[in-house]
Amino acid sequence: MRSDSRVEQDSMGQMQVPATAYYGAQTARAIENFPISNLRFPDGFIRALGLIKKHAARSNEALGLIPNDIASAIQRAADEVITGKLDDQFVVDIFQTGSGTSTNMNANEVIANRAIELLGGKRGDGSVHPNDHVNRGQSSNDVIPSAIHIAVLDGIHHQLLPALAELHAALSKKAVAFQEILKIGRTHLQDATPIRLGQEFSGYAGQVEQASRRLQNTEASLEQLALGGTAVGTGLNTHTGFSQRTIAGIAAETNLPLRETSNHFAAQGAIDACIETSGALRAAAVSLIKIANDIRWLGSGPRCGLGELKLPATQPGSSIMPGKVNPVMCEMVIQVGAQVIGNDATVAFSGSCGAFELNTMLPVTAYNLLQSIALLTRACQVFASRCVVGLEADVQKCEANLEQSLAMCTALAPVIGYDKAAKIAKVAYESGRTIRQVAQELAGLEQAELDRLLDPRNQLEPGR
């Protein structure tokens, strides 16, 4: 027995635990069993666990299932978990038992020992029991899925959706500012018909708006909690009023529309809501990749690229080329998108590992979902503030590219025919001249009619 340790006991026997630790024997076993990575559950998940334990204790007190003084101490200890005061006590690796039992017991032990202290006892004396008191009416099999839903819903509702709204506002503002700037459109990376720069940015804003709507649609699934199902969904060892009371308390504290699942067997045997949500996060990531990629291409140059946008200079771009500035914010977004796509692959595979009454990939599902939410949230905020807000258009470059485009001949086709317009484009390409210059010779049109047809402003909307 080391002087800096104490002995705690679980159903498998005694374990030495650091004297200063709030966790107990089961957590100590998990530390020994799973020295796999440095990955831990994110703060949002630990907060969700604290919320469950707090309101479970409140329900159990109201139902007369645990003494009032113990229930009160558990709630106070759980509040410290919720506020992050005890984050350093959550030490179990993500790669652990697939149900997350080790982390559920980590929470039970930390809260029990802190509650003992609050009651004037000594850590590890057992006067507040991690199973009998803190975990009363619960199982890891309904607590961990519920904590995932609470943490993910909270992250989307209170973090990611506001960040997407910030990015949407920045893109929409640029769409208005750039509305009168005409440029060449591009399809297949080749010149296409004219477009307003503002129209292009309205498309980006529209993608972000649709990403937000998809994420909002997942809330109806995420708000359903497995709590009350206990081990296999039947609710064994749970009071009939427990889950409804507990979920109502969590909903009130988080301002989230939480409710008990309509089918506990689906909620614990599968993680379909998580898969749906991960798919919406992946779709948002793909949209952001497209937007960031377009912006970095439009800003390529500054002299030998497309150069239609001027990107904010945020840092030197090269350790060897003086004066070089790179589209680092766009590259950051693309890398975040790649990580989120990879996370989604992990969550999708995890969903295939539901066997009978329990999915056993819950910790890695939680980690990947919450990482995706955190990454997308920060990427949107930083991209909006450090790139989109500072974007400027190079009007002269836009106009020059527009006049040089061979796709300008498209407006001639309804009047002179497709084949003759194609011939004009071919001659212009081979001779290095513009469509306007060649059409003056070959189109057979009056100058006024030719000018009308080749006015890019007449090519921006149907019917013109």
Summary of the structure (lengths in Angstrom):
residues: 464
radius of gyration: 30.1
end to end distance: 88.0
largest distance: 101.6
contacts: 1618
relative contact order: 0.10
helix: 62%
strand: 8%
